[in-house]
Amino acid sequence: MARYSNIFGAFEIDSMPGQSQVAVCHSFVVPEENRGKGYGHTLKAYQDAEIGIQHYDFAICTVAAQNARQKRILTVAGWRHLTSFRNRRTCETTELWGREETVTKDKSHE
């Protein structure tokens, strides 16, 4: 497990067990006093950059269906909604989002 934090907030990235090229992104949080200032978009860009640095091929995360701000951040960052399900723990709808990572071929090894 890797936790990242900066002045904008924090998040974690783990490899999916049994499928190490899939990044499982979770615990994305912008402190309440910093919300509505665009910091979520900045933090998401930082997270997406870290996913690229770690050479993942695909990334997934979950979001509460009613969390419009987080869904907006994901949409702007190029993530897409994959599916939804009724979460028995929260008694709410949870959405699964994902993004295929685009890798620029490193020509230094040719």
C-alpha positions, 0 to 999 in steps of 0.5 A, spaced: 500 500 500 502 506 498 499 513 501 500 519 498 499 526 501 500 533 499 497 540 501 491 538 496 489 532 500 491 525 500 490 518 496 492 511 496 494 506 490 495 499 491 496 493 485 490 489 484 491 482 487 493 477 482 493 482 477 498 487 478 498 492 472 491 494 475 491 500 480 486 500 485 485 507 487 482 509 494 482 513 500 482 520 495 480 525 500 480 533 500 480 536 507 473 539 507 476 546 508 479 546 501 473 543 497 470 548 492 477 551 490 479 546 485 484 542 489 480 535 487 482 536 480 489 538 482 490 532 487 487 527 481 492 530 476 497 528 481 494 521 482 494 520 475 501 522 474 503 517 479 499 511 476 503 513 470 510 513 473 508 506 476 507 504 469 500 501 471 495 499 464 489 500 468 486 504 474 479 503 478 476 506 483 469 506 487 465 513 488 458 514 492 453 515 486 451 521 490 458 524 490 457 529 484 464 533 486 468 526 485 464 524 479 466 531 476 473 530 478 473 523 475 470 525 468 474 531 467 480 527 468 478 522 463 475 516 467 469 513 465 463 510 469 464 502 468 458 499 472 454 501 479 451 496 484 447 497 491 452 497 496 449 492 502 454 496 507 452 503 506 445 501 503 447 506 497 449 506 490 456 505 489 459 506 482 466 503 479 470 507 475 476 506 470 481 509 466 486 505 461 493 508 462 496 511 455 503 510 455 508 513 450 513 508 448 520 509 450 524 509 444 531 510 448 531 502 448 531 501 441 
